[in-house]
Amino acid sequence: MYFRQEIEDTIRDINKVNDLKIKFAFNLEVQLLLKQGQVEVESGPVIPCFSDSVLVHKSAVEELNKAIRTLGSGKITSMVESKDFKKGVRFRCILQLSDFLASDF
């Protein structure tokens, strides 16, 4: 009876070791050295948590940045047009006011 328990415990330990062996063979941690500014991860209290991090290819980021720049330049163009329109309206109002005041004299 005692030997049977010992054998079962030994078999259980061997299975645990084999499971760990498989886990370490396929679940490797890899350290990546990236240029500063390329890592965007929320920092934890002491060290950043990389558990839900994703590697994004540089070309995908550059493509998104290009789209953002294009939309941004369109927005700036629209804002300049709006500013110029308001400036023109204000200028016309000042001209009308000065004509009105000049006609009073």
ABEGO torsion letter per residue (X at the ends): XAAAAAAAAAAAAAAAAAAAAAAAAABBBBBBBBBBGABBBBBBAABBBAAABBBBBAAAAAAAAAAAAAAAAAAAAAAAAAAAAAAAAAAAAAAAAAAAAAAAX
